[in-house]
Structure formats: structure tokens, C-alpha cells
């Protein structure tokens, strides 16, 4: 299992090993907020038509082979979030297919546990430049204008 963000207690205001654009916060890092007793990555859109945050699969941003893993799991809360999407990127910055998280939530305005099989991120096209899960480097969450969502318990199992 790879635990990307699943602290029991967190006093940090941002995820130091991350990168973001058009999110609240001031240092191009993904902000961390407490929701009840749970530390969460907070994706609150600020400017532009979209927002995004990258989380490395290792603290040193090294490549990782995901082929022995089966699922991406996390807790998700949208307030509102109509276009939250997730994908992986490899060492050559090729993107995996995108999965729309907002369409996988069974209930609006509630914390949902999301499980996405990693096979949904496998590129089955015949493109020359396609995502390679044997050299994955980071996971990317993207939202649209006015999106506001929280991610916690982020793991690859």
C-alpha cells in the first residue's frame, strides 16, 4: 500500500511535497484544512477556469511501478464540486485517462469513500505517447471554476 495522504493528526497548513495552481493558499502547494477531526487536502478554486494539484507518489518525486497495486482509494467531499477529476502522470509527463470523481459520488454534500480500480487509468489507445504505470510519478486532481472539494485518506492499495 502507498499512503499518499492519510495522517491521523496534521498541524501543517499545506502539503509540502505537492504543487498546485489556482488554489487558495499562497505558495503553489495544496492547502490542508481540518474537516471535523479529519485533516483534508483542500481544493478551493480561486482564479482562472480550472484548478489543479499534483501529489508525488514518493516524497522525492521518483517514479513508482503501480502494476502490483489494484485500487486508488480516498474520501471525497464536494462543496460544491461539479467537475473534480483525477489522473496519473508518468516520468515523461504522459497523462493517464481521466476519471470524473464528481460522477462517482452517490450523495451530494456528504463524505464519500471512492474506490477506483487502477485499470481505469490504463491507456488502451494506440497513441505513441501514452501513460506508463511502471514509471508513474504523481497523481493529479483537477477541478473547474467555482469548485471546492476535500480529499482525505488518499491511498493506492
C-alpha positions as CSV (number, residue, x, y, z in Angstrom):
1,X,0.0,0.0,0.0
2,X,1.1,3.5,-0.8
3,X,-0.2,6.1,1.7
4,X,-0.2,9.5,-0.1
5,X,-2.1,11.5,2.4
6,X,-3.7,9.8,5.4
7,X,-2.4,11.5,8.6
8,X,-4.3,11.0,11.9
9,X,-3.2,14.4,13.1
10,X,-1.8,17.2,11.0
11,X,-0.6,20.7,12.0
12,X,0.8,21.7,8.6
13,X,-1.1,24.3,6.6
14,X,-0.1,22.8,3.2
15,X,1.2,19.6,1.7
16,X,4.9,20.4,1.3
17,X,5.5,17.7,-1.3
18,X,2.9,19.0,-3.7
19,X,2.3,21.6,-6.4
20,X,-0.9,23.5,-7.2
21,X,-2.3,26.1,-9.5
22,X,-5.4,28.4,-9.0
23,X,-6.0,27.0,-5.4
24,X,-6.4,29.1,-2.3
25,X,-3.1,29.4,-0.4
26,X,0.0,31.3,-1.2
27,X,2.9,29.0,-2.2
28,X,1.7,26.8,-5.0
29,X,1.1,24.0,-2.5
30,X,-2.1,22.1,-1.8
31,X,-3.7,23.6,1.4
32,X,-4.6,21.3,4.3
33,X,-7.8,22.0,6.3
34,X,-9.4,20.2,9.2
35,X,-12.9,19.0,8.4
36,X,-14.2,17.9,11.8
37,X,-11.4,15.8,13.2
38,X,-10.0,14.8,9.8
39,X,-7.1,16.5,8.0
40,X,-8.0,17.0,4.3
41,X,-6.4,18.3,1.2
42,X,-8.5,21.4,0.2
43,X,-9.0,22.1,-3.4
44,X,-10.7,25.5,-3.5
45,X,-10.7,27.2,-6.9
46,X,-9.6,30.9,-6.9
47,X,-8.9,32.2,-10.4
48,X,-9.0,31.0,-14.0
49,X,-11.2,28.3,-15.5
50,X,-9.7,25.4,-13.5
51,X,-7.6,24.4,-10.5
52,X,-5.2,21.6,-10.1
53,X,-3.0,19.9,-7.6
54,X,-0.2,17.3,-8.1
55,X,0.8,14.9,-5.4
56,X,4.0,12.8,-5.9
57,X,3.8,9.1,-5.3
58,X,7.1,9.4,-3.4
59,X,8.4,12.3,-1.3
60,X,11.4,12.7,-3.7
61,X,9.1,12.7,-6.8
62,X,10.7,9.5,-8.0
63,X,9.0,7.1,-10.4
64,X,7.0,4.2,-9.0
65,X,5.7,1.0,-10.5
66,X,2.0,0.7,-9.9
67,X,1.4,-2.5,-11.7
68,X,1.3,-4.6,-8.4
69,X,-1.4,-2.3,-7.0
70,X,-5.2,-2.6,-7.7
71,X,-7.1,0.5,-6.5
72,X,-6.9,4.2,-5.8
73,X,-9.0,4.9,-2.7
74,X,-9.8,8.2,-0.9
75,X,-12.5,10.0,0.9
76,X,-14.1,12.9,-1.0
77,X,-16.4,15.7,-0.1
78,X,-17.6,18.3,-2.6
79,X,-19.0,21.7,-1.5
80,X,-19.8,22.1,-4.4
81,X,-17.7,20.2,-6.9
82,X,-19.2,19.5,-10.3
83,X,-16.1,18.7,-12.2
84,X,-13.5,17.0,-9.9
85,X,-11.3,14.7,-12.0
86,X,-8.3,12.6,-11.2
87,X,-5.5,11.1,-13.3
88,X,-1.9,9.9,-13.0
89,X,1.2,11.1,-14.8
90,X,4.4,9.2,-15.6
91,X,8.1,10.2,-15.7
92,X,7.7,11.6,-19.2
93,X,4.6,13.6,-18.1
94,X,2.2,11.5,-20.1
95,X,-1.3,11.6,-18.6
96,X,-3.4,8.6,-17.9
97,X,-7.0,8.6,-18.8
98,X,-9.0,10.9,-16.6
99,X,-11.7,9.7,-14.2
100,X,-14.5,12.0,-13.3
101,X,-14.8,11.8,-9.5
102,X,-17.8,14.0,-9.3
103,X,-19.9,11.5,-11.2
104,X,-18.9,8.7,-8.8
105,X,-20.3,10.2,-5.7
106,X,-23.6,8.6,-4.7
107,X,-24.7,11.5,-2.4
108,X,-24.2,15.3,-2.7
109,X,-22.9,17.2,0.4
110,X,-21.7,14.0,2.1
111,X,-18.3,12.5,2.6
112,X,-18.0,9.5,0.2
113,X,-15.4,6.8,0.1
114,X,-14.2,6.5,-3.5
115,X,-12.5,3.4,-4.9
116,X,-11.3,3.5,-8.5
117,X,-9.6,0.4,-10.0
118,X,-6.2,1.4,-11.4
119,X,-7.2,-0.3,-14.7
120,X,-9.4,2.7,-15.3
121,X,-6.2,4.7,-15.7
122,X,-4.6,2.4,-18.3
123,X,-4.4,4.0,-21.7
124,X,-5.8,1.5,-24.2
125,X,-5.4,3.7,-27.2
126,X,-2.7,3.2,-29.8
127,X,-1.1,6.6,-29.2
128,X,2.7,6.7,-29.3
129,X,2.9,8.8,-26.2
130,X,0.8,7.2,-23.6
131,X,0.9,6.9,-19.8
132,X,3.1,4.1,-18.5
133,X,2.1,2.8,-15.0
134,X,5.5,1.2,-14.5
135,X,7.1,4.7,-14.2
136,X,4.3,6.7,-12.5
137,X,5.4,9.8,-10.7
138,X,2.3,11.6,-9.4
139,X,-1.4,11.8,-9.1
140,X,-3.3,14.9,-10.2
141,X,-6.7,16.2,-9.1
142,X,-8.3,18.9,-11.2
143,X,-11.4,21.0,-10.7
144,X,-13.4,23.5,-12.6
145,X,-14.4,27.1,-11.9
146,X,-16.1,27.6,-8.5
147,X,-15.2,24.0,-7.4
148,X,-14.5,23.4,-3.7
149,X,-13.7,19.9,-2.6
150,X,-11.8,17.9,0.0
151,X,-9.7,14.8,-0.3
152,X,-8.5,12.6,2.7
153,X,-7.3,9.0,3.3
154,X,-5.6,9.0,-0.1
155,X,-4.1,5.6,-0.8
156,X,-3.1,3.2,-3.5
157,X,-3.8,-0.4,-2.5
